[in-house]
Amino acid sequence: MATVARLERAIPTIVDVANRAGVSKATASRVLAGSRDRVSDGLAARVLEAAAALRYVPNRNARALARSESDTIGLIVHDVSDPYFSEIARGVLAAASAEDRLVVICNTYRDPAAEARYIAELRAQRVSAVLLAGSAYVDDDARETLRRQLELTIAAGAKVVVMAPHGIGRAVLPDNRGGGELAARHLAQLGHRHVAIAAGPANLATIQNRLGGFLMVWRHAGLPEPFVTYTTFDRAGGREAVRTIPSHVPATTAMFALNDLMAIGAMRELADTGRAAGADLSIVGFDDIPAAGDMTPGLTTVRLPMEELGRRAFAALGEDPDGDADVIPCEFVVRGTTHAVVATG
């Protein structure tokens, strides 16, 4: 206990800073909070020098109690190990660091109940904002539970920015539907007619939008209905999708995977069975994660600037909460996993 007490006394406080600078506690607090109201440049310099000498770090919990909120931001993602979410987190963290904001990352593992619980817990911690990077769920109960938690968070005074179509809060959205359209046009122009789609979990709005964009273009062109398989949103899901093709649509010449991890899994499955992406089965991914260009051959994919999405979501915290949604455009990147074919009936 004596050791703990000595450690606690060793941590400098705002009073220590004020005493060293020869100013009042109120003056030191104003300067360290970024306010120069009624404080001369000379006094402010003394306070900052004292804080640096003492290695003073503001107590965020005390600040939160004093202001009824903190300057902490909660970022909720489905899976931080997924490059899609890690790139978004990178953008948020970079933007937050430039403004000396603390970001707490919550990982839901694609569990809608966990997502709602984290929102409630962040609200209890009096965070100043919640950034929700997870996709909206198609399930009505999950969607309503999440919406209620977001409404309570906004009512408590926190800002909310969503990166999926939740219908509440400020929205910064990837153009998932437009990206699906780009993939369909590319495969159609190469002469593909029989296509499989590795679609990921059916309960995510992201899946519905990417798939919907592809199907709209494909059907408008009068091409045969694609074979759609719903799998896990990872490499294993891509492998599984490739295995199901022969028994369902033997004439398949191309696959559209609704994220790059599934596309990479599909490429691995082809390689393990003596086939090659592009030469034996054209593959298109979605997201353009950092590994996509490093594959052999390089993965043809829809590029979504995930890091920029994170930065824009952070910037939206300072904008009109009732403003129109920002839509982040996609672009198509052609590499080596798609080849032209001769159209057949």
Secondary structure by P-SEA (a helix, b strand, c coil): caaaaaaaaacccaaaaaaaacccaaaaaaaaacccccccaaaaaaaaaaaaaacccccaaaaaaaaccccbbbbbbcccccaaaaaaaaaaaaaaaaabbbbbbbbccccaaaaaaaaaaaaaacccbbbbcccccccaaaaaaaaaaaaaaaaabbbbbbccccccccccccaaaaaaaaaaaaaaaacccbbbbbccccccaaaaaaaaaaaaaaaaacccccccccccccaaaaaaaaaacccccccccbbbbccaaaaaaaaaaaaaacccccccbbbbbcccccccccccccccbbbbaaaaaaaaaaaaccccccccbbbbbbbbbbcccbbbbcccc
